[in-house]
């Protein structure tokens, strides 16, 4: 939304805070982020948020205007979001730890090659 220049209020919720569960439960039915609250509507999950923003702001450029280019962009985004299970299992995102070279399994390396 920042990149698109859309006006919004951000509500950071500290991830490793003792109040995390209560704070996230106030806004997200899945208790996960990201979560978009637009008036009385709550949209959670990254791809659902992207589709909602595309529908709500059709001229903002959420997705490419060209149909074929948009289809490829959506395919790549969904693959990044829902695919690459071996990579996610072997190298989960944790910005608080540094684990160089950990879990370079065959499946993980195949996923990395696909991303590249």
Beta strands, then each sheet from edge to edge (+ up, - down):
strand 1: 35-38
strand 2: 41-44
sheet 1: 1+ 2-
end
